């Protein structure tokens, strides 16, 4: 279990038995239930004593101390999971009404069935046997029809309200061993995270959802007291009996809600007290019954005082349970409460407006009507994430397009948009009221909607561009960012040509820079695609998804597809991207060894972890992708170790000082870092269980992830006879050796380099599109920004971060207290590179200065003194600026 995890989920808990052992025990559990039914039929007196005298009284204590033991062994649960284990479940999603009222149905059945003990169920062995068999059948049917446990165990099971109430603060943990893998079938699933599920229920935004649980615990003490006050069998009429039940329950519920209204404490504290009152009432009456049952079964008379020690122990344990539950609530509130921003309700908003001239800036989310006080300089993305707003994070540089927001008011109170951000907004087809949340940093009050206004701007068309009218068909192989950007810019400049985009994957363009979220996130591909299907329809772009290009006939100018069709072209754009480089490691092809480059890779990792109950992960590679993947698996609950064969992490982006800050942060999260370490072999029987290092050290490993760089997909181009080295060789027009064929993105090799970066792919795609239509745009090597996408740390790097000669100036500032670091390299008076850790406000300015090769020869003394404000001044167009690349022509 990760040492930093406050509420570990079932994958992070210590597993005492393997899954197969639990399955054997569950078979025994069902067999025991059936044997009990047989005994109830053939020897009713013995069966009733075992069931009502021992089994039922023991269950609440099991729920109280070790609830996971029962969740793993319950015969009804075992019956419910048979269709899934044997793979014949229909696995339907329950209807909305069932989800809404399942808990109410369960607690109603609980009160009804318990009260029926007074009507003869206590003394009728055949009826009890029929009840058990019926429950087994209904549980089975629930598993056959509905997915996971949504048809019984986590929905309408009559015992669920009691299990959740007393199992919320277990003393002994037995992690879930039956949901392999988790299907996410239940809201606030108890089996997924028993420590937090009941608290999450009570703090749920749906008032009724929480109220159902409050009602049960409020009525429980009264129900128990009524049950033991009514004789068995009752000496009063049926209506009088249920009237007495109702009266006691009404008084109990009334007292609960009176206390909830008058006391200035959370409802959780009151439910906790009522829970222990109900438990102690139950054992006050049932403990003597248990003692009597033991005497009956053993043939040895048991005195009534033998029940007193049990009652005393339960009372003492109850006090400890109350304290632990209160502590859990405090921790839960800390977990769900943003640490910095302050949320203000409608009344507070008016006071906030009066104090706005003195207070921190306020960010208002509409239509949620959530207003938040923030520190100046925080991005809208950071504010949204801190307040649990639904937003999709991506590259955090404004390039991928995953987080557009609609600015309703206060646009002037945000930092200015960069050229990259404006280009992305144009590509998305959004208007001037749009900002990328990751780029827009707050300077004053802002109101926004997380839903971008797609009607705010018409599709951009560059009518002044003199396109080549002989180009009537453009085929693009690859639907990643390079391919789709090319298609967009082709259509902007040419309104009539056919555009075909061939995509090997089954999805439209998605945010590849956020795929590690698929490892730990619950929403799969939801929110990851960057443009809706209508975007492609509006631009008349023909998409061939889940389709492979298998050959290029350069003479006939035709691309052959794996489905047997051919697409003729006047211009062909190669944008096939790259695959992950697979290192030469013995056993790398074993189940449990992965690379991650595409969405399916990440989802396969998530599925594998759940299916096999994985706990230990090793990531080979301390680069950007390796660290982001390590963070993703850490978020999923695995213990993660990163192997980096170099002397420090991110050697292409950081110096030793910056890497030291990063390593300390990651290790503080609980992610292990092993430097100068390299895997040599993977070992295991049927899947990976161990990784051996070249130093002969051995590490426990359930999941091995290789993040060792990329390999451009040049096979198709090589087969067509195009010049290639590591990538397909292109000139500064992004043209290959064939006049009609261009390349962009990870597949393109320019001046001996393959960029492999998203911003480069976007720029190259635009150049390729312009030149494919007869324009004259040039691509040049420019400094590219990289950013680490790990929550809690702001890290960006651009250009060179080490000097090449003694004449170059290096200015570095390290703050050991705040764990921040900034460094720039100045060559020939111009900024050529920078590292920024923990400087979110100044980083965009520094990045812009590096891209412009800002001349700071007259500001070096100020920069050394710590005054970097000169970088925010508009650049003067001197000789050095004039030498820079001319902007792309329209």
C-alpha positions, 0 to 999 in steps of 0.5 A: 500500500502506498504510504501517502494513500489516505483511503486505499482502494482494494488494489492497494490493500494487503491481500492475505489470500490469492483470488483462487483461494477465495473462490474455493472458500466461496464454493464452500460458503454456498455449500454450507448455505445449502447444507443449512437449508437441508438441515432446516428441512430435516432437523428444523430445531437444529437448523433454526438454532444455528440460523437464528441463534448463532449465524444472524446474531454473529453477522453484525459483529462481523460487519463491524470488525471485518466486513470484507470477510463477509463480502468475500464469503457471502453465499449470496454474493457468490451466487450473484457472481456465477454468471460473470465468472462463467461468462454468460451474464447479459451484463445489462446496465440497470435502468435509472429508476432501479439505481435511484430506488435500489437502496430503498427497496433493500432497506424496505425488504430488510424491515419487512423480513425481520418483522416477519420473524414475529409471524412464524419465521422464527419457528418454521424451518421450511419457510426459512430454508425457502427464504435462503434458497429464494435469496440465492436464486434472486441473487443469481438472476441479478448477476445474470441480467445486470453487470457486476454487482449492480443487480443484487449485492450493491443494490437491493440486497436486504443486508447491504444497509447494515453492511455499509453502516457498520463496515465503514470503519473496519478494524480488519481489512480483507480486500475485494477478491471477486470483482476481477476486474472492476466494472464501475457498476456501482456509485461509491462502491463499497467493495472498491473502497470500504473506508470512503464509500459510506462517507461519500454516500453521506456527502453526495450532492444528491440530497435524496441519495444521502437522505435514504441512508440517514433514514435507515440509521435514524430508524434502526435503533427504534426498529430494534427496540420495537422488535425485542419489545413485541412478544414472539409470537405477538399477543396483539393483532397484525395491525397493532404490531406494525403500528408499534413498529412504526411508532418506535421507528417514528420516534427514533427518526424524529429524535435523529432529525431533531438532533441533526437540526439543533446540533452544530455537528455534521450528520455523519457524527449523529449517524455514527452515534445512532449506529452504535446505539442500535448495535449495542441495543441489538447485543443487549438483547441477542447476546443472551440468546447466543449464549442460550443457543451455544448451551443448546448445541453443546448440551451444557447450560450457559448462565445468562451472565456469560453474555455480559463480557461480550456486551462489555467488549462491544461497548468498548469497541464501539467507543473506539469505532466512533473515534475512528469514524470521526477521524475518517470523516476529518480526513475525508473532508480534507481529501475532497476540499480544495486546499487553496481556493475558497468557494463562495455561495450566492449570498457570499458572492454579493459580499465578495463583489463589495470587497473585490477591490481588496480581495484576491481575484474571483473565478465564477463557473457558469451555469454551476454558479460556483465562485472561487477566490484564487491566487493571481497567476493560477490557470483556469485549468488549475482552478477547475481541477482544484474545485472538482469541476469536469474538465479534461487536461492535456498538454497544458501548453494550449496546443492539443485543444483538450480544454477550451472554455467559453469566457463570459466576462473578464477576458481582459483579466486573463493573460494574453493568448500565445500564437500557439493557443490562437492557432489551436482555437482556430483549429477547433473552430471556436470564436474569440470568446474562447481560451484554452484553460491551461494557458489562461492565467488569472489577473482579475475577476473572470466568469466562464463556462466549461462548455465552449461555444461552438457557434461563436465563430464560423469555420475559417476559410482563407479565400485569398490563397491562390491554391493549385486548381489541379489538386482535386484529391488529397489523401492523408495517411494518419489521423493524429494531430499532424494528419488532422491539422493538415486536413484542416489547413487544406480545407481552409485554403481549398474549398472543393478538393476531396480530403480522405484521412485514413486512421488505423485506430478506431477513434477520431483524433484524441488527446494522445498527450493525456492517454495516461489518464486512461490508466487511472481515470474512470471515463475511458475515452469520454472527453479525450477526443478533441473535435466532435464528429460534426467538425469533420462533416462541416469540413467535408473530410472523409474519415476512414477509421479502423482502416490500414493503408497497405501500399502506395502506388506512386506511378498511379498515385493511388493508396491501397487500403487493407479493405481492398479499396484504393484512393487516388490522390493528387497530393499525399500526406504521410502522417503515420506517426510512430510506435513505442520503441521496444527495448531488447529485454528477455521476456519483454513479450510476456503478459504483463509487459507493455508499451504505451503509445495509443489509447488501447495500450493504456486501457489494456494496462488498466484492464490487466491490473484489475484482472490480475490484482496487480500491486507492483509496477516498474517503469523503464524510462525516466523521460516525460512519458515514463514519468507520466505513466508512472504517475498514472499507475500510482493514481490507480493504486500501484506501488511504482518504481521508475528505472532510469539508466542515466544519472538523473531524470528527464536528461533531455529537459532538465539539468541535475539541479532541476531533476533533483527537485523533481525526484524529491517531489515524485518520491514524496508522492510515493513513486520510487526512483532508481537511477543508473538502473536498467532492466535486463530480463523479465521473469514469471510463470504465465505472466511477469512477476519479477524484473532483473536489472543489469546489476543483478538486482531483482524487483517484484513486478506485476506490470512492466512498462517500457518507455524507451522512446519512439520508432517512426512508422516508415515501413509504408514509405520505404516500401514505396521507395521514398528516401528514409533514415530514422524517419522519412526524409523531407526538405523545408517544404516538408516534401519527400523525394516525390514531388506529390508526397509530403510528410509531417509529424513523428514520421518526418525527418528534417535535417537529420532530426525526428522531433516527436513533439506535438507542437512540431507536428502542428507546425509541420502539418501547416507547412505541408498543407500550404505547399501541397496546394502550391504555396511556399511555406518553410519549416525551420528548427525552433526551440520546442517547449515540453511540460511534465503533466504530473499533478502538483508540480509545474515544470516546463523546459525549452531549448538549450539548458546548458552552455556550449562555450564559456562566452555563454551566460547562465543565470539560475535561481534556486529556492530551497524553501519553496522548491522552485527553480528557474534557469536561462541560457544566453548565447550571443545576447539572446535567450536560447533556452530555459528551465522553469519549475514552480513559476507558472506566471513567468514561465509563458513569458520566458518561453516566448522570449526563447522562441523569439530569441529575445535580445537581452544583452542590455538586461543581463545585470537585471536578470542576474539580480532576479529582475526578469520583468524585462522579458515581459516588455514587447520585443524590439525588432532588431537585427537578431529578430529580423533574422528569425523565420518569416511567419507562414504565408496565408 
